[in-house]
Amino acid sequence: MLTTLKTAYTDTRAADLAWGLGREPLPALAVLDLQLHGFDVQLRLLGASHQVLLEGEGSRCSETVACMSGNSTALPLGVSTLVDGREYEFAARVEELSQGAFAGRAQELLALVADHPHGLAGTFPGSPNAFTALLAQWHEGTVGWRTWHAYPQEGRLVTTRTCVGARVPAALRPPGAGGLEIGGLPDGRSPQVPCA
């Protein structure tokens, strides 16, 4: 689903994006409700940002990537932790593209998400390449989603990938499990996230 967001496009920067878990639903400009193998997934566009709410099989997860203050972390390269007893993995990267390459990539992504039954994208008035897009999927027992945040004025495209996997029995959880392990690999690469 593709929509034009009824809000002014503000000159935000990719570096201002932050990541957070467990936030309550924030005011959304567009919402897509999905059912994926017994899980309720809600994709939410929040201006130049996103929130995904996941609930099912006795677990809940709320992920927010947005320009926000309080209870958030600067956008990490990768996170691997437990959320409500389930494996949670998050990875992010920032691409820098020339103006021509950016426009082409933006239109490809918008076409992909607009035509997908589990996709939600919003463009901003006045800038056809300024958008936020989300795409949810089910793959081999995991619920996952990919997101794209476009900053044409900087030539930057922020891509995230999240997987919420199997429930980990309490007896198998390591001591202190549930704390966040934030960071990338030593060479600066993002960890591999097993979703397709």
Salt bridges, closest charged atoms under 4 A:
ASP16 OD1 - ARG13 NH2 3.04
GLU55 OE1 - ARG60 NE 3.83
GLU57 OE1 - ARG86 NH2 2.92
GLU63 OE2 - HIS50 NE2 2.96
GLU95 OE2 - ARG93 NH2 3.79
GLU95 OE2 - ARG105 NH2 3.19
GLU96 OE2 - ARG156 NH2 3.29
GLU140 OE2 - HIS139 NE2 3.73
ASP187 OD2 - ARG189 NE 2.52
